[in-house]
Amino acid sequence: MSLDPTLYTRDWHLQDLALERLELGDLQPHEARSVQDHLVACPACQARRQAIAAELAAPLPELTLEATQGPVAGGGEVVALPVRRARWVFGGAAAMMAMAAGLVVTLLQPGAPQDDPEFQARGSALILEVYRKDDAGAVRVRDGDGVRASDQLGFRVASQDAGYLLVFGVDSTLRPYPCYPADASRGAVAWPASPTPVQLDAAVQLDATPGQERIVALLCDEPIDLELVAPTLIQVVTGLESGQDLPPLDLSCLQRELRLHKIQDAP
């Protein structure tokens, strides 16, 4: 029996997203059977399921975003937002209807947002969380999720090591833009080791350019800035297909990435 690649990592462990959907009751019957069958024979995924169940039972963080209208937040009103857990929307006619309505839908293959390297491709020492503001609060977005033009994004980062942190986005026109620090003239910010996620004091409002949006976090041994990264970044991204991971930028940095698909707001 072939395994559904949207449920499994490259090492054929269950993705955190698949385990999370199992706990939330969002899997289709055939998907649930596949996940349960794998769990019976995989102690590592059993342990991971227990960790995810504990995470889902834990209180959600509170996020604050700056209510501004510019491409990068700065100096606006700070708004505290309750974080909600979203029900996942997958494929088929339901996804097409949601897209037509301008809702956030999953359009690309989901990634593995987990912390353990056995359950993800790379970058376990650096964790990047991205949250989308909507009318009801904030929702964490995952690799491959959809976002709307004009959405505001907030960020939380955890790392096992100290270093210099830089977070930036790349839109479908290959235009890099700063996320943290919000001031493009500043370089990477000194970052202490933080085993639990810390919210960054910056928020980004997405522009109206549709297509794939990449959010990238770098934790480096030495200070860098976006101007230094941009030429290498643009050269690398130019040769990638929309679903491909961003390869290491060869800057002696830990690197994490989320690929988002931005759709235009409904008229």
C-alpha positions as CSV (number, residue, x, y, z in Angstrom):
1,M,0.0,0.0,0.0
2,S,1.4,3.4,-1.0
3,L,1.7,6.0,1.7
4,D,0.1,9.4,1.4
5,P,3.0,11.9,1.2
6,T,0.9,14.6,2.8
7,L,0.8,12.6,6.0
8,Y,4.4,11.5,6.2
9,T,7.9,13.1,6.4
10,R,10.8,12.3,4.1
11,D,11.9,9.7,6.6
12,W,8.3,8.1,6.6
13,H,7.4,9.2,10.1
14,L,4.0,10.9,10.6
15,Q,4.1,14.6,10.2
16,D,3.1,16.7,13.2
17,L,0.3,18.1,11.1
18,A,-1.1,14.6,10.5
19,L,-0.9,13.8,14.3
20,E,-2.5,17.2,15.1
21,R,-5.4,16.5,12.7
22,L,-5.8,13.1,14.2
23,E,-6.2,14.7,17.7
24,L,-8.6,17.3,16.3
25,G,-10.7,14.7,14.4
26,D,-10.0,16.3,11.1
27,L,-8.7,13.3,9.2
28,Q,-10.8,11.5,6.5
29,P,-11.6,7.9,7.5
30,H,-9.0,6.4,5.2
31,E,-6.4,8.8,6.4
32,A,-7.2,8.0,10.0
33,R,-6.8,4.3,9.4
34,S,-3.4,4.9,7.8
35,V,-2.2,7.0,10.7
36,Q,-3.5,4.6,13.3
37,D,-1.9,1.6,11.5
38,H,1.4,3.4,11.5
39,L,1.2,4.3,15.1
40,V,0.7,0.7,16.2
41,A,4.2,-0.2,14.8
42,C,6.1,3.1,15.4
43,P,7.1,3.9,19.0
44,A,8.7,7.2,17.9
45,C,5.4,8.4,16.4
46,Q,3.5,7.2,19.5
47,A,5.7,9.4,21.6
48,R,5.3,12.3,19.2
49,R,1.6,11.9,19.4
50,Q,1.6,12.1,23.2
51,A,3.7,15.3,22.9
52,I,1.3,16.9,20.5
53,A,-1.7,15.9,22.6
54,A,-0.1,17.7,25.5
55,E,0.7,20.7,23.4
56,L,-3.0,20.9,22.2
57,A,-4.1,20.7,25.8
58,A,-1.8,23.6,26.9
59,P,-3.0,27.2,27.0
60,L,-2.6,29.1,23.8
61,P,-0.2,32.1,23.7
62,E,-1.4,35.6,23.4
63,L,-0.1,37.5,20.3
64,T,0.2,41.2,19.8
65,L,0.2,42.9,16.4
66,E,0.6,46.5,15.5
67,A,-2.6,47.8,13.7
68,T,-1.0,49.7,10.9
69,Q,-1.7,50.0,7.1
70,G,1.9,50.0,5.8
71,P,3.8,47.1,4.4
72,V,5.8,46.8,7.6
73,A,4.4,47.6,11.0
74,G,6.0,50.4,13.0
75,G,4.6,52.9,15.5
76,G,1.0,51.7,15.2
77,E,-1.5,50.7,17.9
78,V,-0.6,47.5,19.6
79,V,-3.5,45.1,19.6
80,A,-3.5,42.0,21.9
81,L,-5.0,39.0,20.1
82,P,-6.3,35.7,21.5
83,V,-4.8,32.8,19.5
84,R,-7.2,30.3,18.2
85,R,-6.7,26.8,16.8
86,A,-8.0,26.5,13.3
87,R,-9.8,23.5,11.8
88,W,-7.8,22.3,8.8
89,V,-9.4,22.7,5.3
90,F,-8.0,20.2,2.7
91,G,-8.3,19.9,-1.1
92,G,-11.3,19.1,-3.3
93,A,-14.4,21.1,-3.9
94,A,-14.4,22.5,-0.4
95,A,-11.0,24.1,-0.9
96,M,-12.1,25.5,-4.2
97,M,-15.2,27.1,-2.6
98,A,-13.1,28.5,0.2
99,M,-10.6,30.0,-2.2
100,A,-13.4,31.6,-4.2
101,A,-14.8,33.1,-1.1
102,G,-11.4,34.6,-0.3
103,L,-10.8,32.3,2.8
104,V,-7.5,30.9,3.9
105,V,-7.1,27.4,2.5
106,T,-4.3,24.9,2.2
107,L,-3.1,25.0,-1.3
108,L,0.3,23.3,-1.1
109,Q,1.5,20.1,0.4
110,P,1.7,20.6,4.2
111,G,5.2,20.6,5.7
112,A,6.4,19.3,9.0
113,P,6.4,22.1,11.5
114,Q,7.7,20.0,14.4
115,D,10.8,20.5,16.6
116,D,12.3,17.0,16.5
117,P,14.8,16.4,13.5
118,E,13.4,12.8,13.2
119,F,10.1,14.4,12.1
120,Q,11.3,17.2,9.9
121,A,13.7,18.0,7.1
122,R,16.2,20.3,8.8
123,G,16.7,23.2,11.2
124,S,15.6,21.6,14.5
125,A,17.7,24.0,16.5
126,L,15.7,27.0,15.2
127,I,11.9,27.1,15.3
128,L,9.8,29.8,13.5
129,E,6.1,30.2,14.2
130,V,4.0,32.5,12.0
131,Y,0.5,33.8,13.1
132,R,-2.1,35.4,10.9
133,K,-4.5,38.0,12.3
134,D,-8.2,37.8,11.4
135,D,-11.4,39.3,12.8
136,A,-11.6,36.7,15.6
137,G,-8.0,36.8,16.8
138,A,-4.9,35.1,15.5
139,V,-4.3,31.7,13.9
140,R,-1.0,29.9,13.5
141,V,-0.2,29.2,9.9
142,R,1.7,26.2,8.7
143,D,4.0,25.5,5.8
144,G,1.9,25.4,2.6
145,D,-1.1,27.3,4.1
146,G,-3.0,30.0,2.3
147,V,-3.1,33.6,3.4
148,R,-4.9,36.7,2.1
149,A,-3.5,39.8,0.7
150,S,-3.7,42.5,3.5
151,D,-3.4,39.9,6.3
152,Q,-1.1,40.8,9.2
153,L,1.5,38.3,10.3
154,G,3.2,38.1,13.6
155,F,6.2,35.8,14.6
156,R,7.5,33.7,17.4
157,V,11.0,32.2,17.5
158,A,12.7,29.6,19.6
159,S,16.3,28.4,19.4
160,Q,18.7,26.2,21.2
161,D,21.6,28.6,20.5
162,A,22.3,32.3,20.8
163,G,23.2,34.3,17.7
164,Y,22.0,37.1,15.4
165,L,18.4,36.8,14.2
166,L,17.1,38.0,10.8
167,V,13.5,37.2,9.6
168,F,12.4,38.3,6.1
169,G,9.9,37.5,3.4
170,V,10.1,37.0,-0.3
171,D,7.0,37.5,-2.5
172,S,6.2,36.0,-5.9
173,T,8.1,38.8,-7.7
174,L,11.2,37.8,-5.8
175,R,11.2,41.0,-3.8
176,P,12.7,40.5,-0.3
177,Y,11.3,42.6,2.5
178,P,12.2,42.8,6.2
179,C,10.1,41.2,9.0
180,Y,12.4,41.4,11.9
181,P,13.8,43.8,12.6
182,A,11.2,45.8,10.9
183,D,13.7,48.6,10.0
184,A,15.4,47.5,6.8
185,S,18.4,49.6,7.6
186,R,19.2,47.5,10.7
187,G,21.1,44.2,10.6
188,A,20.3,41.0,12.4
189,V,19.4,41.5,16.0
190,A,21.4,39.8,18.8
191,W,19.3,36.8,20.0
192,P,19.7,34.9,23.2
193,A,19.1,31.1,23.4
194,S,15.4,30.7,24.0
195,P,14.1,27.1,24.3
196,T,10.4,28.3,24.4
197,P,9.0,30.5,21.6
198,V,9.4,34.3,22.1
199,Q,7.2,36.8,20.2
200,L,9.1,39.2,18.0
201,D,8.3,42.9,18.4
202,A,7.4,43.3,14.7
203,A,4.4,42.6,12.5
204,V,4.1,42.6,8.7
205,Q,1.0,43.5,6.6
206,L,1.1,41.6,3.3
207,D,0.7,43.5,0.1
208,A,-1.7,42.6,-2.8
209,T,0.8,40.6,-4.9
210,P,-0.7,37.1,-5.2
211,G,1.3,33.9,-5.4
212,Q,3.8,32.1,-3.2
213,E,5.2,34.0,-0.2
214,R,8.3,32.7,1.6
215,I,9.0,33.6,5.2
216,V,12.6,32.9,6.2
217,A,14.4,33.0,9.6
218,L,18.2,33.0,9.8
219,L,20.1,32.6,13.1
220,C,23.8,33.4,12.4
221,D,27.1,33.4,14.3
222,E,27.9,36.8,12.9
223,P,25.8,39.9,12.2
224,I,24.3,40.1,8.7
225,D,21.7,42.3,7.1
226,L,19.0,41.8,4.4
227,E,21.1,43.8,1.8
228,L,23.9,41.2,2.2
229,V,21.5,38.3,1.9
230,A,19.3,39.6,-1.0
231,P,21.6,38.9,-4.0
232,T,22.2,35.3,-3.0
233,L,18.5,34.9,-2.0
234,I,17.2,36.1,-5.3
235,Q,19.6,34.0,-7.3
236,V,18.6,30.8,-5.4
237,V,14.8,31.5,-5.4
238,T,14.8,32.2,-9.1
239,G,15.6,28.6,-9.9
240,L,13.1,27.0,-7.6
241,E,9.7,25.5,-8.3
242,S,6.9,26.9,-6.2
243,G,6.8,23.8,-3.9
244,Q,10.5,23.4,-3.4
245,D,12.3,24.1,-0.1
246,L,14.7,27.0,-0.1
247,P,18.2,25.4,0.1
248,P,20.8,26.6,2.7
249,L,22.0,30.1,1.7
250,D,25.6,29.2,2.7
251,L,25.9,31.9,5.3
252,S,26.9,29.7,8.2
253,C,23.4,30.2,9.6
254,L,20.6,28.1,10.9
255,Q,17.7,28.5,8.6
256,R,13.9,27.9,8.8
257,E,11.3,28.6,6.1
258,L,7.5,28.6,5.7
259,R,6.0,28.7,2.3
260,L,2.6,30.4,2.1
261,H,0.3,30.9,-0.8
262,K,-1.2,34.4,-1.0
263,I,-4.6,34.9,-2.6
264,Q,-6.4,38.2,-3.3
265,D,-9.2,39.4,-1.1
266,A,-12.6,38.7,-2.4
267,P,-14.1,41.8,-4.1
